[in-house]
Amino acid sequence: MTHDLSIEFFMCPRCLVAQIKAGTCPECNVELITCHPGAENDPCRRPLMNAEGQVLSRAPLWWLAHSASSLVAQFEDNHS
C-alpha cells in the first residue's frame, strides 16, 4: 500500500470539521486552516510529550503547531 506524502486537508479551528477544499466552515462560518499531517511515521503525528515520555497533550504536534504554537514553543524553551 502506498501513501501520498503530500496529503492536505482543511479543518475548522473552532469546531474541528474537516473538508477537502479551502473555504469557510459549513457549521460555524470560520475560515478553515490548511493541515499537512505528515507521512505515516512522521514525528509530527505524535502527541506532545516530556522527556520522561508523559503525554502532555493528546493533540498531535501538527495540530498544536496551528492552534497552540505558543504552547509548543514555551514547552520547547523550558525543556531545551
N, C-alpha and C positions, 0 to 999 in steps of 0.2 A: 504494500500500500504506500503510495506517495503522498506527501503533504505539501501544500502550497505555502511556501515560506513568506509570501507577501500578503497573507490574509489581512484584510482590513474590514472593519465594520464600524457602525456608528451607534453611539449609545447616549441616552439621556442622562446627564449627571444628576438629575433630581429624582427621577422615578425608575431609572435603570432599564427602560425599554430599549431593546436593540433593533436596529434597522439595517438594511443592506445599502441604503442610499443616504447621502448627506441631506440635511434639511432641519426641520424642527420636529420635535416630539409630537406624535399624534395624540398623546394623552394630556400633556400639560403645556405644549407650545414652546418649550425651551429649546434653544439651539443644541443640536446633537454634537458630541465630540467624536473625533476620529480616533479609533482604537486599533493598535497594532499589538496583538497579544503575543507575538513571537513564535518561534518554532517550537516543536513539541517538547524539547528538553531545555529550552531557554530558561535561564535562572529568573528572568523577569516574571515567569508564571508562578514562581514560588511566593509564599507569604513573607512578610517582614518578620525576621527572627533575630534574636540577640545572639551573642557569642556562645551561649550555653544551649542554643537550639530551641529556646522557648518561642513559641509563636506570639508575636506582638499584635498582629492584625490578620484576620482571615482573608483579607483582600489581597489579590496578587499585586506584585510590585508595579506592573504596568498600569494597573488601575490607580494605585496610590500616586504614581507619578502625575496622573491627570487631575486627581481630585484632592490630594493632600501632599503636594510636593514639599511644602514647608515642614511637614511632619517627618518625611523621609530624610530631608536634609538635616533636620535637627537631630534625628537619631544617628545619622552617619557622623555628624560633628561630635556628638557625645561619646561615640564608640570607636573613634579612629585613633 
